[in-house]
């Protein structure tokens, strides 16, 4: 019965509704907002109602140490319900290729206060193992491809940009052309596993798998900033430059070819050998994450993009 441009106030409309009915209610409200240009304000404790709403539409009421209420703006729906002690059940997963990258990501997430929404996993074997062995099952499954992301070393990043809208029909149906696009994107060839038979491998399945790789590349694959490997980034820390300047001074330039060895030297200088190198990396990553830098800013921007997906 609301007229156009009306303000509608709803107090916990989800009460007594099961989740499916709550979804229907949300769809009805959004449709009414579009048709009548309504403004709707809802007081709610329902993740179902808030899920998929933009952060700018969510306001979290909290209390300070004196019991006074204040409002936190621009809140992701999962953040809101974590704050009222609702479990985060649908974490984003980031695959990475080494321990140093894992530490950089985890320590940055702690700084962003978003570590509870992520699981960061690293796999032995480097980027080729990660891409060749794990990419295919992820891209073939919609559920996995929506929640699993990859953060690769910056020196792996190519200049290739994938835009499916620019592909012609002939290109989309040509497995050789799409295979080249995949190689241009990842810097390596990736296998596809279509059905076969007397007529040979199915071209349509080949094309679809290559397109899945490219779609995943454009939305779910990220790289460490400035085309650097994680050890290079760790060595940018002011603490490293002040505390281990004598080690850095041995090198004319610090780059992807010598950064790992420099970190190893730092570990040896600290512990007498390199058996505790992971402990050293963890400490350096923690210090780096607390310092303002352009690299940290860019990494935070990418992690925020993943968080918002």
KAGI-V467318 format. One record per backbone hydrogen bond with DSSP energy under -1.0 kcal/mol. CO is the residue of the C=O (numbers start at 1). NH is the residue of the N-H. If there is no record, write none. Layout:
CO:NH  CO:NH
//
This chain:
3:6  6:39  8:41  10:43  12:15  14:17  18:22  19:23  20:24  21:25  22:26  23:27  24:28  25:29  26:30  27:31  28:32  29:33  30:34  31:35  32:36  33:37  36:5  39:8  41:10  43:12  46:50  47:51  50:53  54:57  55:58  55:75  58:75  60:72  62:70  64:67  68:64  70:62  72:60  76:80  77:81  78:82  79:83  81:86  82:85  92:119  93:149  94:121  95:151  96:123  98:102  99:103  100:104  101:105  102:106  103:107  104:108  105:109  106:110  107:111  108:112  109:114  114:117  115:118  117:92  119:94  121:96  126:130  127:131  128:132  129:133  130:134  131:135  134:138  135:139  136:140  138:141  141:145  142:146  144:148  147:93  149:95  150:222  152:224  153:156  154:157  163:166  164:167  168:172  169:173  171:174  174:178  175:179  176:180  177:181  178:182  179:183  180:184  181:185  182:186  183:187  195:202  197:200  202:206  203:207  204:208  205:209  206:210  207:211  208:212  209:213  210:214  211:215  212:216  213:217  214:218  215:219  216:220  220:150  222:152  225:228  228:154  229:233  230:234  231:235  233:236  234:237  237:241  238:242  239:243  240:244  244:248  245:249  247:250  248:251  255:259  258:262  259:263  260:264  261:265  262:266  263:267  264:268  265:269  266:270  267:271  268:272  274:277  276:280  277:281  278:282  279:283  280:284  281:285  282:286  283:287  284:288  285:289  288:291  293:297  294:298  295:299  296:300  297:301  298:302  299:303  300:304  301:305  302:306  303:307  304:308
//
